[in-house]
Amino acid sequence: MAGSKLRKWYGAPELLPKDGTDVEEDDEFPEGEETRDAVLVTDGDSEMGQMVILSLIVKRARIKALVKDKRAALEAFGTYVESMAGDSRDKPFLRRALRGVCTVICPNEGFLSTVGSLKGVKHLSVYKGANGIQALLKSNARKLAEQDESILVASGIPYTVIRAGLLQNSSGGTQGFSFEQFSKGTLSKEDAAFICVEAVDAVPQKGFIFEVVNGGEKVSDWKECLNRLMEKSEQQLQ
């Protein structure tokens, strides 16, 4: 995790509960009484998950995250993130995790193939990095990815799939982009996380898949850019 520096950058409190946990929500709270305005990040402990969370913090979004270590997440992100640790296959836990959630961002494959109902979710966003292509050649990873895509289509929930170039540790925000199909290239990890977050505001009617690498196109308005790509994708399907 990014640690105390990150907490200080964003002004989050220093104090932690003695046991490193927060008060568990009342599972009997009626779902219909809460506004769905939160973004849930699955695999919040992963490098990409943490970068997505950072971009969401900058965007001042309401954030929930599935993590393995709640104390480490609280030390890293303070009160900006409602971190939850548990088994996503457990229905009561999943129901609590999805409470108030409008959009789910999946930085890695596997989440959708393990969960049941995603009732109430309005948008699913799945990130697929090119560095995962070799992993996809391994039967288990390929199976998870195929299951995730099948579940996306069958869910009936609007979904966005972001297929990115080979990830690099270079600084984000310094290069342009290319959205051409089958483009070979690289993408800054920071840019990849940023695009995942910007895609939250571009909700398709059904499904939307696009590819992106760093390139020559400068983007000043991401919502307009993604809507343009969405329209182009829909035209190609007609």
C-alpha positions as CSV (number, residue, x, y, z in Angstrom):
1,M,0.0,0.0,0.0
2,A,1.0,3.6,-0.5
3,G,1.3,4.2,3.3
4,S,1.2,7.2,5.4
5,K,2.5,9.6,2.7
6,L,-0.6,9.0,0.7
7,R,-2.8,9.6,3.8
8,K,-1.0,12.9,4.5
9,W,-1.3,14.1,0.8
10,Y,-5.0,13.8,1.0
11,G,-5.5,15.0,4.5
12,A,-7.0,11.9,5.9
13,P,-7.0,11.3,9.7
14,E,-4.0,9.7,11.3
15,L,-6.0,7.8,14.0
16,L,-6.9,4.2,13.5
17,P,-9.3,2.0,15.4
18,K,-7.4,-0.2,17.9
19,D,-8.2,-3.4,16.0
20,G,-7.8,-1.8,12.5
21,T,-11.4,-2.4,11.6
22,D,-14.4,-0.2,11.2
23,V,-18.0,-0.7,12.5
24,E,-19.8,-3.3,10.3
25,E,-22.9,-2.0,8.6
26,D,-26.3,-3.3,9.7
27,D,-27.2,-5.9,7.2
28,E,-30.8,-5.3,7.8
29,F,-30.6,-1.7,6.4
30,P,-33.2,-1.5,3.5
31,E,-31.5,-1.3,0.2
32,G,-34.0,1.0,-1.3
33,E,-33.3,3.8,1.2
34,E,-29.8,4.5,0.1
35,T,-28.7,6.6,-2.9
36,R,-26.6,4.6,-5.4
37,D,-23.6,6.9,-6.0
38,A,-20.6,4.9,-5.0
39,V,-17.9,3.2,-7.1
40,L,-16.8,-0.2,-5.9
41,V,-13.2,-1.2,-6.8
42,T,-12.6,-5.0,-6.7
43,D,-9.1,-6.3,-5.9
44,G,-8.3,-3.0,-4.2
45,D,-5.0,-4.4,-2.8
46,S,-3.5,-4.8,-6.3
47,E,-1.2,-2.2,-7.9
48,M,-3.8,-1.3,-10.5
49,G,-6.6,-1.3,-7.9
50,Q,-4.7,1.1,-5.8
51,M,-4.0,3.4,-8.8
52,V,-7.7,3.4,-9.7
53,I,-8.6,4.3,-6.1
54,L,-6.1,7.2,-6.2
55,S,-7.7,8.5,-9.4
56,L,-11.2,8.2,-7.8
57,I,-10.0,10.1,-4.8
58,V,-8.8,12.9,-7.0
59,K,-12.2,12.9,-8.7
60,R,-13.8,13.1,-5.3
61,A,-15.9,10.0,-5.9
62,R,-17.6,8.0,-3.1
63,I,-15.4,4.9,-3.0
64,K,-15.8,1.4,-1.7
65,A,-13.1,-1.2,-2.2
66,L,-12.8,-5.0,-1.7
67,V,-9.4,-5.7,0.0
68,K,-7.7,-8.4,1.9
69,D,-6.3,-6.2,4.6
70,K,-8.6,-3.5,5.9
71,R,-6.1,-2.0,8.3
72,A,-3.5,-1.5,5.5
73,A,-6.1,0.0,3.3
74,L,-7.1,2.5,6.1
75,E,-3.5,3.4,6.6
76,A,-3.1,4.0,2.9
77,F,-6.3,5.8,2.0
78,G,-7.7,7.0,5.3
79,T,-11.4,7.8,5.4
80,Y,-11.6,8.5,1.7
81,V,-12.3,4.8,1.0
82,E,-14.8,2.4,2.7
83,S,-12.7,-0.8,2.6
84,M,-14.3,-4.2,3.0
85,A,-12.7,-7.6,3.5
86,G,-14.5,-10.8,3.0
87,D,-15.5,-13.5,0.5
88,S,-17.3,-12.1,-2.5
89,R,-19.0,-15.5,-3.0
90,D,-20.7,-14.9,0.4
91,K,-24.2,-13.4,-0.4
92,P,-24.6,-11.3,2.8
93,F,-21.1,-9.9,2.4
94,L,-21.6,-9.1,-1.3
95,R,-24.9,-7.5,-0.5
96,R,-23.2,-5.2,2.0
97,A,-20.4,-4.5,-0.5
98,L,-22.8,-3.5,-3.2
99,R,-25.0,-1.3,-1.0
100,G,-25.1,2.2,-2.4
101,V,-22.9,1.1,-5.4
102,C,-23.7,2.4,-8.9
103,T,-20.6,1.3,-10.8
104,V,-18.2,-1.6,-10.3
105,I,-14.6,-1.3,-11.6
106,C,-12.7,-4.6,-12.0
107,P,-9.0,-4.0,-12.3
108,N,-8.3,-7.7,-12.8
109,E,-10.1,-10.7,-14.1
110,G,-11.9,-13.2,-11.9
111,F,-14.4,-11.2,-9.8
112,L,-17.4,-11.5,-12.0
113,S,-17.0,-15.3,-12.3
114,T,-17.2,-15.7,-8.5
115,V,-20.1,-13.6,-7.6
116,G,-23.8,-14.1,-7.9
117,S,-26.3,-11.3,-8.1
118,L,-25.2,-7.7,-8.9
119,K,-28.6,-6.3,-8.2
120,G,-28.8,-2.5,-8.3
121,V,-25.5,-2.0,-10.2
122,K,-25.9,0.3,-13.2
123,H,-22.5,0.0,-14.9
124,L,-19.7,-2.6,-14.9
125,S,-16.2,-1.5,-16.0
126,V,-13.5,-4.2,-16.6
127,Y,-9.9,-3.5,-17.3
128,K,-7.8,-5.9,-19.4
129,G,-4.1,-5.2,-19.8
130,A,-2.0,-6.5,-22.6
131,N,0.5,-7.8,-20.0
132,G,-2.3,-10.2,-19.2
133,I,-2.2,-11.8,-22.7
134,Q,0.6,-14.2,-21.7
135,A,-1.3,-15.0,-18.6
136,L,-4.4,-15.7,-20.7
137,L,-2.5,-18.4,-22.4
138,K,-2.6,-20.3,-19.1
139,S,-5.8,-22.3,-18.9
140,N,-7.0,-21.0,-15.5
141,A,-6.5,-17.3,-16.3
142,R,-8.0,-17.7,-19.8
143,K,-11.0,-19.6,-18.2
144,L,-11.6,-16.7,-15.7
145,A,-11.4,-14.1,-18.5
146,E,-13.8,-16.0,-20.7
147,Q,-16.2,-16.5,-17.8
148,D,-16.1,-12.8,-16.9
149,E,-16.9,-11.8,-20.5
150,S,-19.8,-14.3,-20.7
151,I,-21.2,-13.0,-17.4
152,L,-20.8,-9.4,-18.6
153,V,-22.9,-10.0,-21.7
154,A,-25.5,-12.1,-19.8
155,S,-25.9,-9.7,-16.9
156,G,-27.9,-7.2,-18.8
157,I,-26.0,-4.5,-17.0
158,P,-24.3,-1.8,-19.2
159,Y,-20.6,-2.7,-19.4
160,T,-17.3,-1.2,-20.6
161,V,-14.2,-3.3,-21.3
162,I,-10.9,-1.4,-21.6
163,R,-8.2,-3.2,-23.4
164,A,-4.9,-1.5,-22.8
165,G,-1.4,-1.8,-24.2
166,L,1.6,-3.3,-22.3
167,L,1.7,-1.4,-19.0
168,Q,4.7,0.8,-18.2
169,N,5.9,2.5,-15.0
170,S,6.2,5.9,-16.8
171,S,4.5,9.0,-15.5
172,G,0.9,9.5,-16.6
173,G,-0.6,12.6,-18.2
174,T,2.5,13.3,-20.3
175,Q,1.6,11.5,-23.5
176,G,-1.3,11.3,-25.9
177,F,-3.3,8.2,-26.9
178,S,-4.3,6.0,-29.7
179,F,-7.6,4.2,-29.8
180,E,-7.1,2.2,-33.1
181,Q,-8.1,-1.4,-33.0
182,F,-5.2,-3.9,-32.8
183,S,-2.7,-1.1,-32.0
184,K,0.5,-2.4,-30.6
185,G,2.1,-0.3,-28.0
186,T,2.4,0.6,-24.3
187,L,0.4,2.5,-21.8
188,S,1.4,4.2,-18.6
189,K,-0.1,2.5,-15.5
190,E,-1.2,5.9,-14.3
191,D,-2.9,6.6,-17.6
192,A,-4.6,3.2,-17.5
193,A,-6.0,3.9,-14.0
194,F,-7.1,7.4,-15.0
195,I,-9.0,6.1,-18.1
196,C,-10.7,3.4,-16.0
197,V,-12.1,6.2,-13.8
198,E,-13.0,8.5,-16.7
199,A,-15.0,5.6,-18.2
200,V,-17.3,5.6,-15.2
201,D,-19.0,8.7,-16.6
202,A,-19.6,7.2,-20.0
203,V,-22.3,4.6,-19.5
204,P,-23.2,2.7,-22.7
205,Q,-26.7,1.5,-23.5
206,K,-25.5,-2.1,-23.6
207,G,-21.8,-3.0,-24.0
208,F,-18.7,-0.9,-25.0
209,I,-15.3,-2.3,-25.7
210,F,-12.3,-0.1,-26.7
211,E,-8.6,-0.4,-27.0
212,V,-6.0,2.2,-25.9
213,V,-2.3,2.7,-26.0
214,N,-0.2,5.8,-25.6
215,G,0.0,7.7,-28.9
216,G,-0.3,11.1,-30.6
217,E,-4.0,12.0,-29.8
218,K,-4.4,14.6,-27.1
219,V,-7.6,14.3,-25.1
220,S,-9.0,17.3,-23.3
221,D,-12.6,16.1,-22.8
222,W,-12.7,12.4,-21.9
223,K,-16.5,12.1,-21.7
224,E,-16.7,13.5,-25.3
225,C,-13.9,11.2,-26.4
226,L,-15.4,8.1,-25.0
227,N,-18.9,8.9,-26.3
228,R,-17.4,9.4,-29.8
229,L,-15.7,6.0,-29.5
230,M,-19.0,4.5,-28.3
231,E,-20.9,5.8,-31.3
232,K,-18.2,4.5,-33.6
233,S,-18.4,1.1,-32.0
234,E,-22.2,1.0,-32.3
235,Q,-22.0,2.0,-36.0
236,Q,-19.5,-0.9,-36.6
237,L,-22.0,-3.4,-35.1
238,Q,-24.9,-2.2,-37.3
